[in-house]
Amino acid sequence: MDVTEKIKEAFDILKDIDDYNNQLLGENGYISTCDKKIDFWEHYIELNDLKVTEAYKILREIKKLRLLRRKYKNDAEVIKVFNDNSAKMQNVNYRSILFTQVHKTKTRQDNAKYNYDAYTEEEFNNILGNKKKEVTLWTH
């Protein structure tokens, strides 16, 4: 084993994570760009009359942006948990605790369920014209 090369690989991986985090959270980062695009479409909807086909295309684009934004936000949260606890990497006995904290965050994100907080379940179903609909969205 080339110890120097392994240490360099570890530093390179940490640098890649830091660079990605900066791309996520920067002023013109991935999350901000998604937010700006979503805002654009919300204002476009507000200020324009839409044909059904246009509305569908816009909704499809907003959904794509929201899913991308959620991925970026989840990644940023996992990186924050890692960075906040990275001192644990100094002690070999604490490294598994660090991984457990990162894994727990990721598992919580993957299993998040939507709560009816903006609408009651009845209001939600009335808007969609459904008697009962299973909701599969995230909550935070």
C-alpha positions, 0 to 999 in steps of 0.5 A: 500500500502506498500510504501517501497516495491513499492520504492524497486520495482521501484529501481529493475526495474531501475536496470534491465534497467541499467543491460540490457543497460550494456549488450547491450553496453558492450565490449562484449555486445549484439550489439558488438556480433551481429557486430562480427557475421555479420563481420564474415559472410561478410569476409566468403563471401568475401573469399569463393566461395559459393553454392546457398544454402550456400549463402541463409543460410548465408543471412538468418543468416545475416538478423536474426542478423541485425534484432536482432541488430536493436532491440538492437540499438533501445532499447539502444536509448530508454534507452539513452533518458530515462537516459538523461531525468531521472532528470524529474522524480524528479518533478511529473509534468515533468514525463509525458514529460519524457514518451512523449520523450521516446514514441516519440523515439519509435514511430520514430523507429517503423515508420522509412523508408529506403532512397536510400542513397547507391544506386539510386532507379534505381541501386537498382532495376537493381541489383534485376532485378525488374522494381519497388520494394517497399523498407521496411528498416530502415534509421538512 
